[in-house]
Amino acid sequence: MCGFAGEYVFTGTGRVDPAIVETMVGCLDHRGPDEAGNFMSDDGRCAVGFRRLSVIDPPMSHQPMVSPDGSTAVAFNGEIYNFRALRDELSAGGYTFRTRGDTEVLLALWRRDGEAMPEKLNGMFAFAIHDARKRKLFLARDRLGQKPLWYATLPDRIVFASEAKSLTAHPGVGREIDPRAVAFYLTLGYVPAPMSIRRGIAKLPPAHCMTVSDSSAEPRLYWSLPDGLADISGSDAVERVRETLTAAVERRMVADVPLGALLSGGVDSSIIVALMCRAAGAAGGVKTFTAGFIEGDFDERPFAAEVSEHLGTEHHELSISPSQFDIPALLDKLVVQYDEPFADSSALPTYLICRAAREHVTVALTGDGGDEAFGGYDRYRAMRLAETMGPTTWLLTRAAAGLAAIIAPHDERSRLRRLVRFAEGLDKPPAKQYFTYRRLFSPERLQFIMERDFAASADVNSPSEWFCSLYEQGEFDDEIAYAQRHDLLTYLPDDLLVKADIASMANSLELRSPMLDHEVVSLGLSLPVDCKVRARRGKAILRDAFGHLLPTGVFARRKRGFGVPIHDWLRNELRGTLRETLLEGPLVGRGWLARIPMEQMIDEHLTGKADHRHRLWALLWLGRWMNK
């Protein structure tokens, strides 16, 4: 795992300044502490800086890597899991390799396949290839968006990097914040690609590539998720899932450094660890890591310990409590790491568990992607229930929710409050219903908390319109598949994988996710609905395929997620920081948000009259990010 930054000057407009590129790549030292490298083209139009974390580390695999004839150079962040098969294929075609790693495979593929090369790759990657003969720069990002790639198009050049902080270190790249991106962030909790929080900076979307020659270029899609269901069911589906996921785990266990796994005790990570143990065989020695909060419902350590004991792993636990960490200081530290405001509160424990794991291993496998691929979220079951609900059940549910709204505790995790939220979407079309389950702030609520001029520039209705338009694409027979596809296109790459990349790279740890293998994801999305939800439980096919490997309790427990007790933190450890940031900071000071609605939200949460934990956390992160 690595990081790179560079720029490419359009024809006839000058040369790059290598000192600027060195400043840019210096912002990425945390991504690659093991080695540094630089490339400058002979004509002075392209320069790339590189920082490397050694994972698969054969001799002569320094980056940026230049072809034997000196015409082509590549900077590459990630891992290509099928590089050995590609290497054999390219060798049979006459290419002579100088190294044993995956980076040179990219150079050989570019020579043979040109811009079609990303379609041949199985892996997580972002890379830049400069071809002096063709006078081109080629940028590409993996199918699911596991590795980031940012860029900014200037009048005479394009600037690109693994993180946005490198781009803002370039004197030609502006820092102006885009009000529309703020509306998207407060609606969703993240800023979806290709948009970024800053005007003029963009993210290359997942499964896209871009060819730059004499002027700016537009990204091109090279791979798509399946848009329909596969003709498969029963035992064939179980065997396909078993074979595909087992192969994906085995591909990700290739490394020249210590390797382990992040284990929550839930279905996905437990399956990954079980398959790792089977692949390791008699050698054994799989290391597992878990983190849990000492606050009751937020501690998953007992579940992870049960799985570890069952599988015989070398297990490590991290307990998290406010007394151990300075929560405000840790929040500010993370805010600096992220290039945009980021409202996923599990970023904090993810960072801590990655830090703990890095003391023992350099690579860790995770269960990321299992919910999206195989239908694991509660909201998927809610969509299915609404889709199949008869008129009488619909009326009874609405009536029960009306009563629940009166008596339910002001706690978003309570069953009664979840019933109210479920019923809130029942009278809406499916796209609007799913938006109701996914949003932080509704357009109406944004209009209420924002000052009038800022609300107008932010276009508070655009996130809802974008969300619903994306949802309605595809040709599926059930609403779960529509919701899965939506999450795979935006929530997964723009939230979960951003969290994983930043948390791991901040600690020089590489995370690999077998359930994000594009073959696994394509198979999971295309399965019939009864393979996903059965008897009101999600991920039914995973129980069928791997239930024999794990304790029965793994599949019997209600899904919990990587929860964080932010409701208590906001009332205690972060109480002063919250008031100071939201009422005295730039959000109100710049005329973005109105002071009275901010005071009302804070007071309602602190007194227990309402549960605004996620909305207040999003506002707090935004305010701290602006301060930093």
C-alpha positions as CSV (number, residue, x, y, z in Angstrom):
1,M,0.0,0.0,0.0
2,C,1.4,3.3,-1.0
3,G,0.7,6.9,-2.1
4,F,1.6,9.0,-5.1
5,A,1.2,12.5,-6.4
6,G,2.1,14.2,-9.6
7,E,1.2,16.5,-12.4
8,Y,1.0,16.4,-16.2
9,V,1.4,19.5,-18.4
10,F,-0.6,19.8,-21.6
11,T,1.2,20.1,-24.9
12,G,3.1,23.3,-25.4
13,T,2.3,24.9,-22.1
14,G,5.5,24.5,-20.1
15,R,7.2,22.2,-17.7
16,V,6.5,20.8,-14.2
17,D,8.3,22.1,-11.1
18,P,9.7,18.9,-9.4
19,A,10.0,20.8,-6.1
20,I,6.2,21.3,-6.1
21,V,5.6,17.6,-6.7
22,E,8.0,16.8,-3.9
23,T,6.0,19.0,-1.6
24,M,2.8,17.3,-2.7
25,V,4.1,13.8,-2.1
26,G,5.6,14.8,1.2
27,C,2.0,15.0,2.5
28,L,1.7,11.2,1.9
29,D,4.6,10.0,4.1
30,H,2.2,8.1,6.4
31,R,1.0,6.0,3.4
32,G,4.5,4.7,2.6
33,P,7.2,4.9,5.3
34,D,9.5,2.3,3.7
35,E,10.7,3.9,0.5
36,A,10.5,7.1,-1.6
37,G,10.8,7.5,-5.4
38,N,10.5,10.2,-8.1
39,F,10.0,10.3,-11.8
40,M,10.5,13.1,-14.3
41,S,9.8,12.7,-18.0
42,D,12.5,13.7,-20.5
43,D,10.4,16.5,-21.9
44,G,9.7,17.9,-18.4
45,R,5.9,17.6,-18.9
46,C,5.2,14.9,-16.3
47,A,6.5,14.4,-12.7
48,V,5.4,11.8,-10.1
49,G,6.5,11.3,-6.5
50,F,5.9,8.1,-4.6
51,R,5.8,6.8,-1.1
52,R,5.9,3.0,-0.5
53,L,4.7,0.6,2.2
54,S,6.4,-2.7,1.4
55,V,3.9,-5.6,1.4
56,I,4.9,-7.8,-1.6
57,D,8.5,-6.7,-1.9
58,P,10.6,-8.4,-4.6
59,P,13.9,-7.0,-5.6
60,M,14.0,-4.1,-8.2
61,S,10.3,-3.2,-7.7
62,H,11.0,0.4,-6.9
63,Q,8.4,3.0,-7.9
64,P,7.7,4.9,-10.0
65,M,8.7,2.0,-12.2
66,V,10.0,2.7,-15.7
67,S,9.8,0.3,-18.7
68,P,13.1,-1.2,-20.0
69,D,13.1,1.2,-23.0
70,G,12.4,4.2,-20.8
71,S,9.2,5.2,-22.6
72,T,6.6,4.3,-19.9
73,A,6.4,4.9,-16.2
74,V,3.9,3.8,-13.6
75,A,3.0,4.8,-10.0
76,F,0.7,2.3,-8.4
77,N,-1.2,2.1,-5.1
78,G,-2.8,-1.2,-4.2
79,E,-2.5,-4.9,-4.9
80,I,-3.2,-6.9,-8.1
81,Y,-4.3,-10.3,-6.9
82,N,-4.3,-12.1,-10.2
83,F,-0.8,-10.7,-11.2
84,R,0.8,-14.2,-11.3
85,A,-1.7,-15.4,-13.9
86,L,-1.3,-12.2,-15.9
87,R,2.4,-12.5,-15.6
88,D,2.4,-16.1,-17.1
89,E,0.1,-14.9,-19.9
90,L,2.2,-12.0,-20.8
91,S,5.4,-14.0,-20.6
92,A,3.9,-16.5,-23.0
93,G,3.3,-13.6,-25.3
94,G,6.9,-12.6,-25.4
95,Y,7.3,-10.1,-22.5
96,T,10.5,-10.5,-20.5
97,F,10.0,-9.6,-16.8
98,R,12.8,-8.1,-14.7
99,T,10.9,-8.3,-11.4
100,R,8.6,-10.8,-9.6
101,G,6.0,-8.3,-8.3
102,D,2.7,-6.9,-9.5
103,T,3.8,-3.4,-10.6
104,E,5.7,-4.5,-13.7
105,V,2.6,-6.4,-14.8
106,L,0.9,-3.1,-15.2
107,L,3.6,-1.8,-17.6
108,A,3.4,-5.0,-19.7
109,L,-0.4,-4.9,-19.8
110,W,-0.3,-1.2,-20.9
111,R,2.0,-2.1,-23.8
112,R,-0.3,-5.0,-24.9
113,D,-3.8,-3.7,-24.1
114,G,-3.5,0.0,-23.7
115,E,-6.6,1.7,-22.2
116,A,-8.4,-1.7,-21.9
117,M,-6.0,-2.9,-19.3
118,P,-8.1,-2.2,-16.1
119,E,-10.7,-4.7,-17.3
120,K,-8.1,-7.5,-16.9
121,L,-7.2,-6.7,-13.3
122,N,-8.5,-8.3,-10.1
123,G,-7.5,-6.2,-7.2
124,M,-7.7,-2.9,-5.4
125,F,-5.7,-0.2,-7.2
126,A,-5.2,3.4,-8.3
127,F,-2.4,4.1,-10.7
128,A,-1.0,6.6,-13.1
129,I,0.9,5.6,-16.3
130,H,2.9,8.1,-18.3
131,D,3.6,7.0,-21.9
132,A,6.2,9.3,-23.6
133,R,5.7,7.8,-27.1
134,K,1.9,8.2,-27.1
135,R,2.2,11.5,-25.2
136,K,-0.5,10.4,-22.7
137,L,-1.2,10.2,-19.0
138,F,-3.5,7.3,-18.0
139,L,-5.3,7.3,-14.7
140,A,-7.4,4.4,-13.4
141,R,-9.2,3.3,-10.2
142,D,-10.4,-0.2,-9.1
143,R,-14.0,-1.4,-9.7
144,L,-15.3,-0.9,-6.1
145,G,-13.3,2.1,-5.1
146,Q,-11.0,0.6,-2.5
147,K,-8.1,2.9,-3.4
148,P,-8.6,6.6,-3.8
149,L,-7.5,8.9,-6.7
150,W,-8.1,12.6,-6.6
151,Y,-7.4,15.2,-9.3
152,A,-7.7,18.8,-10.2
153,T,-7.8,20.2,-13.8
154,L,-6.0,23.5,-14.2
155,P,-5.8,25.6,-17.4
156,D,-2.5,24.2,-18.4
157,R,-2.2,20.9,-16.6
158,I,-3.8,18.2,-14.5
159,V,-2.7,17.5,-10.9
160,F,-3.4,14.1,-9.3
161,A,-2.8,12.4,-6.0
162,S,-3.8,9.6,-3.6
163,E,-5.2,12.2,-1.1
164,A,-6.6,15.6,-1.5
165,K,-4.2,17.2,1.0
166,S,-1.5,16.7,-1.7
167,L,-3.5,18.6,-4.2
168,T,-4.1,21.6,-1.9
169,A,-0.3,21.7,-1.4
170,H,-0.1,22.7,-5.1
171,P,-0.1,26.5,-5.5
172,G,-2.4,26.3,-8.5
173,V,-5.2,24.3,-6.7
174,G,-7.8,26.4,-4.9
175,R,-9.3,25.7,-1.5
176,E,-12.7,27.3,-1.9
177,I,-15.5,25.1,-0.4
178,D,-18.5,24.1,-2.6
179,P,-21.8,24.9,-0.8
180,R,-23.5,22.1,-2.8
181,A,-21.0,19.6,-1.4
182,V,-21.9,20.8,2.1
183,A,-25.5,20.0,1.4
184,F,-24.6,16.5,0.2
185,Y,-22.4,15.9,3.2
186,L,-25.1,17.0,5.7
187,T,-27.7,14.9,3.8
188,L,-25.6,11.7,3.5
189,G,-22.7,12.0,5.9
190,Y,-20.2,12.0,3.1
191,V,-19.5,13.8,-0.2
192,P,-20.1,11.3,-3.1
193,A,-17.7,11.0,-6.1
194,P,-16.9,12.7,-8.4
195,M,-17.8,15.7,-6.2
196,S,-15.5,16.9,-3.5
197,I,-15.9,19.4,-0.7
198,R,-13.7,21.9,-2.6
199,R,-14.4,23.5,-6.0
200,G,-12.0,22.4,-8.7
201,I,-11.0,19.1,-7.0
202,A,-12.6,15.9,-8.1
203,K,-12.4,12.2,-7.2
204,L,-12.0,9.7,-10.0
205,P,-15.1,7.5,-9.5
206,P,-14.7,3.7,-8.9
207,A,-14.5,1.6,-12.1
208,H,-13.4,4.7,-14.1
209,C,-10.2,5.6,-16.0
210,M,-9.1,8.7,-17.7
211,T,-6.7,9.4,-20.6
212,V,-5.1,12.9,-20.7
213,S,-3.1,14.1,-23.7
214,D,-3.2,17.6,-25.0
215,S,-6.1,19.0,-22.9
216,S,-8.3,18.0,-20.0
217,A,-10.3,14.8,-20.3
218,E,-13.5,13.2,-18.9
219,P,-13.5,10.0,-16.9
220,R,-14.7,6.8,-18.7
221,L,-16.5,3.9,-17.1
222,Y,-14.8,0.5,-17.8
223,W,-16.9,-1.9,-15.7
224,S,-20.5,-2.0,-14.4
225,L,-22.3,-3.9,-11.7
226,P,-24.8,-6.5,-13.1
227,D,-28.2,-4.9,-13.6
228,G,-30.3,-8.1,-13.3
229,L,-30.6,-11.4,-11.5
230,A,-28.7,-14.6,-12.3
231,D,-30.5,-17.8,-13.2
232,I,-29.2,-19.7,-10.2
233,S,-30.7,-20.9,-7.0
234,G,-30.5,-23.7,-4.3
235,S,-27.4,-25.8,-4.0
236,D,-25.8,-24.3,-7.1
237,A,-25.9,-20.9,-5.5
238,V,-24.4,-22.2,-2.3
239,E,-21.6,-23.9,-4.1
240,R,-20.8,-20.8,-6.2
241,V,-20.7,-18.5,-3.2
242,R,-18.5,-21.0,-1.3
243,E,-16.0,-21.4,-4.2
244,T,-15.9,-17.7,-5.1
245,L,-15.4,-16.3,-1.6
246,T,-12.8,-19.0,-0.7
247,A,-10.8,-18.1,-3.8
248,A,-11.0,-14.4,-3.0
249,V,-9.6,-15.0,0.5
250,E,-6.8,-17.2,-0.7
251,R,-5.8,-14.5,-3.3
252,R,-5.5,-12.0,-0.5
253,M,-3.3,-14.0,1.7
254,V,-0.2,-13.5,-0.5
255,A,2.2,-11.2,1.3
256,D,5.9,-11.0,2.3
257,V,5.0,-9.4,5.6
258,P,3.0,-10.5,8.7
259,L,-0.7,-10.9,8.0
260,G,-3.8,-11.0,10.2
261,A,-7.5,-10.1,10.3
262,L,-9.9,-7.6,11.9
263,L,-12.5,-9.7,13.7
264,S,-15.8,-8.2,15.1
265,G,-17.5,-11.5,15.8
266,G,-20.2,-10.7,13.2
267,V,-21.0,-12.9,10.2
268,D,-18.7,-11.4,7.6
269,S,-15.4,-11.0,9.5
270,S,-15.9,-14.4,11.1
271,I,-16.3,-16.1,7.7
272,I,-13.2,-14.4,6.4
273,V,-11.2,-15.6,9.5
274,A,-12.6,-19.1,9.2
275,L,-11.5,-19.3,5.5
276,M,-8.1,-17.8,6.4
277,C,-7.6,-20.6,9.0
278,R,-8.5,-23.2,6.5
279,A,-6.1,-21.8,3.9
280,A,-3.3,-21.6,6.5
281,G,-3.9,-25.3,7.4
282,A,-1.3,-26.9,9.7
283,A,0.8,-23.7,9.6
284,G,-2.0,-21.9,11.6
285,G,-1.0,-18.8,13.4
286,V,-3.7,-16.5,12.1
287,K,-3.7,-13.3,14.2
288,T,-7.0,-11.6,14.9
289,F,-7.8,-8.2,16.3
290,T,-11.0,-6.7,17.8
291,A,-12.0,-3.4,19.5
292,G,-14.9,-2.7,21.7
293,F,-16.3,0.0,23.9
294,I,-16.8,-0.7,27.6
295,E,-20.3,0.9,27.3
296,G,-22.7,-2.1,27.2
297,D,-24.3,-2.5,23.8
298,F,-21.2,-1.2,22.0
299,D,-18.8,-4.0,23.1
300,E,-18.4,-6.8,20.6
301,R,-15.3,-8.3,22.2
302,P,-17.1,-11.3,23.7
303,F,-18.5,-12.3,20.3
304,A,-15.1,-12.0,18.7
305,A,-13.5,-14.0,21.5
306,E,-16.0,-16.8,21.0
307,V,-15.1,-17.0,17.3
308,S,-11.4,-16.8,18.0
309,E,-11.6,-19.6,20.5
310,H,-13.6,-21.8,18.1
311,L,-11.1,-21.2,15.2
312,G,-7.9,-21.2,17.3
313,T,-6.6,-17.8,16.3
314,E,-4.0,-15.7,18.1
315,H,-6.4,-13.1,19.4
316,H,-5.7,-9.5,20.5
317,E,-8.3,-7.2,22.1
318,L,-8.5,-3.4,22.5
319,S,-11.0,-1.9,25.0
320,I,-12.0,1.7,24.4
321,S,-13.3,4.1,27.0
322,P,-13.3,7.8,27.4
323,S,-10.9,7.5,30.4
324,Q,-8.3,5.9,28.2
325,F,-8.4,8.5,25.4
326,D,-8.8,12.2,25.1
327,I,-11.9,12.1,22.9
328,P,-11.8,15.8,21.7
329,A,-8.1,15.5,20.9
330,L,-8.6,12.2,19.1
331,L,-11.4,13.7,17.1
332,D,-9.3,16.6,16.0
333,K,-6.4,14.2,15.0
334,L,-8.8,12.3,12.8
335,V,-10.2,15.5,11.3
336,V,-6.7,16.3,10.1
337,Q,-6.3,12.9,8.5
338,Y,-9.5,13.2,6.4
339,D,-9.5,15.4,3.4
340,E,-13.2,16.1,3.7
341,P,-15.8,16.3,6.5
342,F,-16.8,12.7,7.4
343,A,-19.8,11.8,9.6
344,D,-19.3,8.1,10.1
345,S,-18.5,7.9,13.8
346,S,-17.0,4.4,13.5
347,A,-14.0,6.2,11.9
348,L,-12.7,6.6,15.5
349,P,-12.6,2.9,16.6
350,T,-11.5,1.9,13.1
351,Y,-8.5,4.1,13.4
352,L,-7.7,2.7,16.9
353,I,-8.0,-0.9,15.9
354,C,-5.8,-0.3,12.9
355,R,-3.2,1.3,15.2
356,A,-3.3,-1.7,17.5
357,A,-3.1,-4.2,14.6
358,R,-0.1,-2.5,13.1
359,E,1.9,-3.3,16.2
360,H,1.7,-7.0,15.1
361,V,1.0,-7.1,11.3
362,T,1.4,-5.1,8.1
363,V,-1.7,-6.6,6.3
364,A,-5.1,-7.3,7.8
365,L,-8.1,-8.9,6.1
366,T,-11.6,-7.5,6.8
367,G,-15.2,-8.4,6.2
368,D,-16.0,-5.1,4.5
369,G,-18.6,-5.4,1.7
370,G,-20.5,-8.4,3.0
371,D,-23.6,-6.5,3.8
372,E,-23.7,-4.8,0.5
373,A,-22.9,-7.9,-1.5
374,F,-25.2,-10.3,0.2
375,G,-28.1,-8.2,1.7
376,G,-27.2,-7.8,5.3
377,Y,-28.5,-4.4,6.4
378,D,-31.7,-4.0,8.4
379,R,-32.8,-1.4,5.9
380,Y,-32.7,-4.0,3.1
381,R,-35.2,-6.1,5.1
382,A,-37.3,-3.0,5.7
383,M,-37.5,-2.4,1.9
384,R,-38.4,-6.1,1.4
385,L,-41.1,-6.0,4.1
386,A,-42.6,-2.8,2.6
387,E,-42.5,-4.3,-0.9
388,T,-44.5,-7.5,0.2
389,M,-46.8,-5.9,2.8
390,G,-50.5,-6.2,2.2
391,P,-53.0,-3.4,2.8
392,T,-54.2,-4.6,6.2
393,T,-50.6,-5.0,7.5
394,W,-49.8,-1.6,6.1
395,L,-52.6,0.1,8.0
396,L,-51.8,-1.8,11.2
397,T,-48.1,-0.9,10.9
398,R,-48.9,2.8,10.4
399,A,-51.2,2.8,13.4
400,A,-48.7,1.0,15.6
401,A,-46.0,3.5,14.6
402,G,-48.3,6.4,15.5
403,L,-48.7,5.0,19.0
404,A,-45.0,4.2,19.2
405,A,-44.1,7.8,18.3
406,I,-45.8,8.9,21.5
407,I,-44.3,6.3,23.9
408,A,-41.0,5.4,22.3
409,P,-37.8,6.5,24.2
410,H,-35.7,9.2,22.5
411,D,-33.1,6.7,21.4
412,E,-32.5,5.9,17.8
413,R,-31.5,2.4,18.7
414,S,-34.7,1.5,20.4
415,R,-37.1,-0.9,18.6
416,L,-40.0,1.4,18.9
417,R,-38.1,4.3,17.4
418,R,-37.0,2.1,14.6
419,L,-40.6,1.2,13.9
420,V,-41.5,4.9,13.7
421,R,-38.7,5.4,11.2
422,F,-39.8,2.4,9.1
423,A,-43.4,3.6,8.9
424,E,-42.2,7.1,7.9
425,G,-41.2,5.7,4.5
426,L,-44.1,3.4,3.8
427,D,-46.2,6.0,2.0
428,K,-43.4,6.9,-0.4
429,P,-42.1,5.4,-3.7
430,P,-39.2,3.0,-3.1
431,A,-36.5,5.5,-4.0
432,K,-37.9,8.1,-1.6
433,Q,-38.4,5.4,1.0
434,Y,-34.8,4.3,0.9
435,F,-33.7,8.0,1.0
436,T,-35.7,8.3,4.2
437,Y,-33.8,5.5,5.8
438,R,-30.4,6.7,4.6
439,R,-30.4,10.5,5.1
440,L,-29.2,12.5,8.1
441,F,-30.9,15.8,7.3
442,S,-34.0,16.0,5.1
443,P,-34.1,18.9,2.6
444,E,-36.7,20.6,4.8
445,R,-34.5,20.3,7.8
446,L,-31.5,21.7,5.9
447,Q,-33.6,24.6,4.9
448,F,-34.5,25.2,8.5
449,I,-31.0,25.1,10.0
450,M,-29.3,27.0,7.2
451,E,-29.2,30.8,6.7
452,R,-31.3,31.7,3.7
453,D,-28.5,32.8,1.3
454,F,-26.4,29.8,2.1
455,A,-29.3,27.4,1.6
456,A,-29.9,28.9,-1.8
457,S,-26.3,28.4,-2.9
458,A,-26.2,24.9,-1.4
459,D,-29.3,23.7,-3.4
460,V,-30.6,21.6,-0.5
461,N,-32.9,19.6,-2.8
462,S,-30.2,18.3,-5.1
463,P,-28.9,15.5,-2.8
464,S,-32.4,14.0,-2.7
465,E,-32.9,14.3,-6.4
466,W,-29.5,12.7,-7.1
467,F,-30.1,9.9,-4.6
468,C,-33.4,8.9,-6.0
469,S,-32.3,9.1,-9.6
470,L,-29.4,6.7,-8.9
471,Y,-31.7,4.3,-7.0
472,E,-34.1,3.9,-9.9
473,Q,-31.4,2.6,-12.3
474,G,-31.1,-1.1,-13.1
475,E,-33.6,-3.8,-13.9
476,F,-34.2,-5.9,-10.8
477,D,-37.1,-7.9,-9.5
478,D,-36.9,-6.9,-5.9
479,E,-36.1,-3.7,-3.9
480,I,-33.3,-5.3,-2.0
481,A,-31.2,-5.5,-5.2
482,Y,-32.0,-1.8,-6.0
483,A,-30.8,-0.8,-2.5
484,Q,-27.7,-3.0,-2.7
485,R,-26.7,-1.5,-6.0
486,H,-27.2,2.0,-4.6
487,D,-25.0,1.3,-1.6
488,L,-22.3,-0.4,-3.8
489,L,-22.1,2.7,-6.0
490,T,-21.9,5.3,-3.3
491,Y,-22.2,4.4,0.4
492,L,-19.6,1.7,0.2
493,P,-16.9,3.6,-1.8
494,D,-17.6,7.1,-0.5
495,D,-18.1,6.2,3.2
496,L,-17.0,2.7,4.3
497,L,-13.9,2.4,2.0
498,V,-12.8,6.0,2.7
499,K,-12.9,5.2,6.4
500,A,-10.9,2.0,5.9
501,D,-8.3,3.6,3.6
502,I,-7.7,6.7,5.9
503,A,-7.7,4.7,9.1
504,S,-5.4,2.1,7.8
505,M,-3.0,4.3,5.9
506,A,-2.7,6.7,8.8
507,N,-1.2,3.7,10.6
508,S,0.8,2.3,7.6
509,L,-1.5,-0.8,7.7
510,E,-2.9,-2.4,4.5
511,L,-6.5,-3.7,4.7
512,R,-7.7,-6.3,2.2
513,S,-11.4,-7.2,1.8
514,P,-12.2,-10.5,0.1
515,M,-15.9,-9.7,0.0
516,L,-15.1,-6.7,-2.2
517,D,-13.6,-9.0,-4.9
518,H,-15.6,-7.9,-8.0
519,E,-16.5,-11.5,-8.8
520,V,-17.9,-11.9,-5.2
521,V,-19.9,-8.7,-5.4
522,S,-21.3,-9.4,-8.9
523,L,-22.4,-12.8,-7.7
524,G,-24.0,-11.6,-4.5
525,L,-25.9,-8.7,-6.2
526,S,-27.3,-11.1,-8.8
527,L,-28.6,-13.7,-6.4
528,P,-32.4,-14.2,-6.1
529,V,-34.0,-12.5,-3.1
530,D,-34.5,-15.7,-1.1
531,C,-30.7,-16.2,-1.1
532,K,-30.4,-12.8,0.7
533,V,-33.3,-12.5,3.1
534,R,-35.1,-15.5,4.6
535,A,-37.2,-15.7,7.8
536,R,-36.5,-11.9,8.3
537,R,-32.7,-12.6,8.5
538,G,-30.2,-11.2,6.0
539,K,-27.3,-12.9,4.3
540,A,-29.1,-16.2,4.2
541,I,-26.8,-17.6,1.5
542,L,-23.7,-17.1,3.8
543,R,-25.4,-19.1,6.5
544,D,-26.0,-21.9,4.0
545,A,-22.5,-21.8,2.6
546,F,-20.4,-21.3,5.8
547,G,-22.6,-22.1,8.8
548,H,-20.7,-25.3,9.4
549,L,-17.4,-23.5,10.0
550,L,-18.6,-21.2,12.9
551,P,-20.4,-21.3,16.2
552,T,-24.2,-21.1,15.7
553,G,-24.4,-17.9,17.7
554,V,-22.7,-16.0,15.0
555,F,-25.7,-16.3,12.7
556,A,-28.3,-16.1,15.5
557,R,-27.4,-12.6,16.8
558,R,-29.1,-9.5,15.6
559,K,-26.8,-7.3,13.4
560,R,-25.1,-4.7,15.5
561,G,-22.6,-2.8,13.3
562,F,-19.5,-1.0,14.6
563,G,-21.4,1.2,17.0
564,V,-20.0,4.1,18.9
565,P,-21.5,5.7,22.1
566,I,-21.5,9.2,20.6
567,H,-24.9,10.0,22.2
568,D,-23.1,9.8,25.6
569,W,-19.9,11.5,24.4
570,L,-21.9,14.5,23.1
571,R,-23.6,14.9,26.5
572,N,-20.4,14.5,28.5
573,E,-16.8,14.4,27.1
574,L,-17.7,16.4,24.0
575,R,-20.3,18.7,25.5
576,G,-18.1,21.8,25.7
577,T,-16.5,21.1,22.3
578,L,-19.9,20.7,20.8
579,R,-21.3,24.1,22.0
580,E,-18.1,25.9,21.2
581,T,-17.8,24.5,17.6
582,L,-21.5,24.8,16.6
583,L,-22.4,28.1,18.3
584,E,-19.1,30.0,18.3
585,G,-17.3,28.5,15.3
586,P,-17.3,29.1,11.6
587,L,-20.6,27.4,10.8
588,V,-22.5,30.2,12.4
589,G,-19.7,32.8,12.0
590,R,-19.6,32.5,8.2
591,G,-23.4,32.8,7.9
592,W,-23.9,29.1,6.9
593,L,-26.1,27.9,9.7
594,A,-28.5,29.7,11.9
595,R,-27.7,30.0,15.6
596,I,-31.2,29.4,17.1
597,P,-31.8,26.1,15.3
598,M,-28.3,25.0,16.4
599,E,-29.0,25.8,20.0
600,Q,-32.4,24.0,19.8
601,M,-30.8,20.8,18.5
602,I,-28.1,20.8,21.1
603,D,-30.5,21.5,24.0
604,E,-32.9,18.8,22.8
605,H,-30.1,16.2,22.7
606,L,-28.5,17.2,26.0
607,T,-31.8,17.1,27.9
608,G,-32.9,13.9,26.3
609,K,-35.9,15.4,24.5
610,A,-34.6,14.1,21.2
611,D,-31.8,11.9,19.8
612,H,-29.8,14.0,17.4
613,R,-26.5,12.0,17.8
614,H,-25.7,11.4,14.2
615,R,-26.8,14.9,13.0
616,L,-24.9,16.6,15.7
617,W,-21.8,14.4,15.1
618,A,-21.9,15.4,11.4
619,L,-22.1,19.1,12.3
620,L,-19.4,18.8,14.9
621,W,-17.0,17.1,12.4
622,L,-17.8,19.7,9.8
623,G,-17.1,22.5,12.2
624,R,-13.8,21.0,13.5
625,W,-12.7,20.3,9.9
626,M,-13.3,24.0,9.0
627,N,-11.3,25.0,12.1
628,K,-8.4,22.8,11.1
